[in-house]
Amino acid sequence: MNMMVKPEKRTVTIFDVATVKKGSQLSKTDIVPGPYPVMNGRTEPVGFHVEANRAGGAIAMTEGGECGRVTLMSEPYWSGGHSYDIRPQECIDLEYLYYALLHNERNFAAASKGVAIKNLSLGSLKEVRFHIHGGNEQRFIATTLSTVDAKLSALREKADGLRHFKTGLMQRLFSQELRFTREDGSDFPDWEEQTLGNFGELYGGLSGKSGEDFGEGSSFITYRQVFQSARIDVSKFALVKIGPKEKQNRVVFGDVLMTTSSETPSEVGFASVMLDEVEDLYLNSFCFGYRPYDLKALLPEFSKYLFRSPLYRREVIKLAQGSTRFNISRTGFLKIKLLFPDPEEQEKIASALSALDTKIAAVTDEITHMETFKKGLLQKIFA
């Protein structure tokens, strides 16, 4: 997108171009279902209320919490005790001012005071100076940037729609509500119930390591890598020293890695599959590995979805034990019973879900590129 912006700018504080009023705090009991969003220390509503204390046509800025963050408020809302209501003077375009403040969010955050809890006071707001353009340019700039935001919003909505569709498809596939057929149209065999112990064995992560052993040496898979994605991201390994005579379990292609503990039962036993060939690869000590006996009987690409499916999650959560932190036993894990489809049907299921993942990844890349473009555009306009 090309645009020509005249260099005419002046340096101002927020009080030179707008009125700023602090909101009024609501008790948690007052945040009840209602039509008006409550803005209070976050860019998203913290809840809704039956009344509004500010009209639309303003910018909400966080005073506490994530200090200095801005949200354009076109409709009436409730401005909370940790929020500022910012209304531009008549000569200042509302959307334009929003983008000018958006570009300077880091500066407002830096002006906040406090150690454990940050606060952006009215006095701190006066410390931040930024550039604004002349009135004739403001509408053009706002229109240009809002067009970019509209494209971003459409892409995010598309990505959310694909993710929602994938969730529904997984539910239907693993509940067998939806079944594939062979190429000749015939049915695949019924799914067979088997324990995980019948399909593979377990091994532990790193043992006997101290803090001095980490930071260099061989690659190992971190807890975060296992928890965050159904497939191990090979670009995010950490490093650990492994001695020449040291006995540690290696991770190989097709292994399923599991988190052994979490703070909540719903997050225990999260799985990620190793789908790349990497030599001398190890696993962190807070996870364990599950190695299928036969990768033709339990396909690695299918494992990627099986061990993140509602079918598996429902069973593994039952094993969660603890009070402040929840763990699963390895013995109990191997006793989990799941329904396994024929390998040919596994391949079809994995192929269908992988195709969706590819589409989601493509849209996510578009979002990243558009966000980078927007950031560069803001820098070019307001620097």
N, C-alpha and C positions, 0 to 999 in steps of 0.2 A: 504494500500500500504506500503510495507516494503522497506527500503533502508538503506544502510550502508554508512555513510559519515565520512571520516577521519577527525580528529580534527585539521589538519594543517590549520591554518588561520593566517592572519596578519591584523593589524589595519591600515587603510588608510583614507585619505580624498578623495573627488571626483577628485581633481586635480592630485592625485597620479596615477590614473588609467584611466583618460579620459581627453579630451579637452572640454572646456565649452565655448560656445559663445552665447551671447544674440541675440535675434531676432530683426527684424525691424517692426515697427508699420505700419499698414495699416489703411487708413481712412475707415469709414463705406461704403463710396461709392465705394471703391475698392474691397470690399468683395462681389463679384458678382458670379453668377453661373460659375463654372469652374471645372477642374479635380483635383485640388490640395487642400487638407484640410488646413485650417488656424488654427494653435494651438496658443492660446493666453489666458492664465490664467485659463484654464479649461482642464479637461482630455478628453473632447469631442471637436470636431472641432466647432469653433464659426461661421464658414461659409466656403466658398470655393473661390479660386482665379484662375485666368487664368495662373499664373506663380508659380513656386516653387523657394524658395531661399535656400533650403537645400535638399541634396540628401537623399535617404532612408538609412536605416542601422544606425539609431540613436535613442536616447531617448529624448522625449520632456518633460521638467520639467517646471511647472508653477512657474513664478517669482512673480506674483501678483495674486490677487484673492484667490483661494484655494492654498496657497503657498506650494511648495514642492511635488506636485502630479506628477506622472510620467506616460507616455504613450509610448509604444513601437511603433516606426515609421519605418515600413519596406519599405515604398514607399516614393518618393519625396513629400515634403510638404512645406508650408510657416510657418516659425517660427516668431511669432509676437513679439511685444515689451514687452509683459509680459510673455515671454517664453524663456527658455534656450534650446539650442541644445547641447546634450551631446553625444560625440563619444568616444567609448572605445579605449584604446591603443591596439596595435596588439596582445599583450599577454593576453588580457581580452576578454572573450566571451560576445557578445552583449546581448543575452538573459539572461545570468547569471547576468550581471551587472544590467539589468532591475529589476530582482527579488531582488537583493541586495538593490537597491534603493527603491523598493516598500516596502520592510520590514522596511525601515527607513524613510518612509514618515512623520511619526509623529515627528521624530527628526528634519527633515528639516523644518517642519511647526513651531516647537517650536523655531527654530533659526531665524525666520523671525522677522523683527522689524516694529514698527508702532503702533498707537493707533486705530484710526478709520479705517485706511487702512493699511494692512500688506504688507510688501515687503521683498523678500528674495534676498538680495544683494550678489554679488560675495564674499564679505568679510564674510557674514553670512554662505555661503556654506563651507568656510574653517573651520568653527567651528564644523561641524558635522563629527565625525569619526565613521567608521563602519568596520566590519570584511569582508574579502574576503578569499576565498579558493585558493589553488594552481591551476595552469592551468589544470592539468590532471583531476581534480574533477569538474571543472566548467561546462563542456559540459554535464556530467552525471546529475548534479543538475538541469541545465536548461531544459534538456529533461524531467526529472521527473516532474518538476513544470509545464512545458508547456502541459504535458499530463493531469494534473489536470485541467488546464485552458480550454483545449479542451473539457473535460467532462462538465465543468461549462457552456461553450458557447453552447453546444448542449442542455443542460437542459434549459437554458434561452430561446433558440430558440423554444424549445418545449412548454414552458409556454406561450410565446408570441403567438405561433400558436393557442393554445387552447383558449386564451383570444380573439384573432381575430375571431375565429370560433364562440365563444359564442356571441360576438357582432353582427355578421351576423345572427346567429340563432334568437336572440332576435328581430332583425329588421324584419325578415321574419315571426316570430310568431305573433308579435303584429300588424303587418300590415295585418295579415291573409293571407299572400301569402302561408304560410304553415299551414295546419290545421291537427289536430288529428281526429281520428274516435273512435267510441265506440269499445268495445271488439268484438261485433258481426259484425263489419265492417260498421255499419250505421253512418250517419253524426250526429254531435252534432248540437243543435239549432244555429241559427244565433246569433252573439253577439248583446247585447242590449245596446243602448246608455242611460246612466244615469248620473246625476250629482253626485258629491262626497257627497253632502248633503243628497242624498237619501240613501246612504249606511252607513253614520256615522256622528259623531258629533265631535266638537273640544273642547280642553281644553288647558289652559295656563300652562306655566312652573312655577318655583319658583317665589314667590313675597315677597317683604318686607324684603329681606335679606341684611346684610352688610358683609364686609370682615371678621369680627370676627366670623361669623356663620359657616365658612367653615374650613375643615381640620379634623373634627371628627363628629361622629354621624351616621346618616342614609346614604345609598347610593343614589347618583343621577347620571343621565346620562349627560355627558358633551357635549358641542357643537361639539367638535372634534370627539367623538364617533358617533354622528349622521352623520356628514359630510363624514367621511372616509369610512364607510362600509354600505352595504345594510342590514346587520344584526348587532344588538347591541352586542358588545364584552363585556361579563359580567365580564371579568378580568380587565377592565379598568375604573370602576366606581370611582368617587370622593365622598367625604363625606361632609355632611351638618347637622347642628343641627336643629332638628324639635321639637318644644315644644309640650307638651302633649295635649294642647288645640288649637294648631295651625291648621288652615285649609289650606292644600296644596293638590294639585291634585297628586294622585298616578298613576304611570305607571303600566299597567298590560299586561299579555300575549296577543299578537295580535295587540297591539297599533302600529300605524305608527307615528314616530316622524319626524318633519320637521324643517329645519333651516328657520328662518323668514327673515334673511337679509344676504347680502354678498357684497363684493366690486365690483362684476361684475354681470350683469343680468344672465349670463350662469351658475352661481353657486348658485342662489337663489332657495329655496324650495327643497334642497336635503333631501332625506328621508332614514330612517333606521327603520327596524321592530324589535320589541321586541319578540323574539322567545323562551324565557326562563321564567320560573316561579320564580319571585323574590319578596319577601315580602318587604313592606315599601320602595318602589323605587320611586324616584322623577325625575323631568326633569329640566334642566337648564333654566334660564329665557330668553335665546335668541332663544328658540325653542318653538314650540307648538305641542300638540299631537292630533292625529286623531284616534278616537275609532270607529271601525265598529260596527253597531248594531247587526250584526249576523255573527259570524265567520264561519258559514257553507255556507253563501252566498258570503262572500269575505274571502277566505282562507288566513291565515297569510303567509304561504309559497309562495302563489301566489303574495300577496302584496309586498313581498320582491323584486320581479322582476317587477311588474306593476309600482311601484313608482320609479323605476330607468330606465324604458323603454323610448325609443324615443317618444312613444305616450304620456306619461305623461310629460316628460321634455319639449316637444314642447309647451304644453298648459300652464305649470306653468311659463315658461320664459315670456310669454305674460303678466303676472301679475306684473312683476318687475317694481317698481317705485322708482325714486330717481335720484340723480345726482352724489354725491360722494360715497353714499352707497345705495344699492337697497333693497327694502322691498316688501313683498307681504301681501295683506290684507286677513284676515281670511274669510271675507264675499265673496270676490272674489274667494278664494280657494274652498269654498263649491259649487260655481257655475260652477267649471270646469266640462266639460262633457267628459266622457271617454266611450269606448266600453268595456263591461264586458262579458266574456264568461260564459257558464254554469259552475257550480262548478266542475263537473266531468272533463271538459276540463281544468279548472284552475289547477286541481290536476295533470293532465298529463303534462301541460306546466311547472309547478313547478318541477315535478319529473325529466323531461329532463334537465332543466337548473341546478338543484341541482346536478345531476350526473356529469355535466361538472365542476361545482364548486369543487366537490370532487376530480376530476382528477387534476384540477389546483392547489388545496391545496396540493395534494400529490407531485406534481413536485416542488412546492415552498418549501416544506419541504426538498426534496432532494437537492435543491440549497442551502438552509441554512446549511444543514449538510456538503455539499461539501465545502462551504465557510469556515466553522469552521475548517474542516480538513486542508484546504490550509493554513489558518492562523496559526494553530499549527505546520504545516510542515515548514513554513517560520521561525517561532520562533526557532524550533529545529535546523534548518540548520544554521541560521545567528546570533543567540544569542552569 
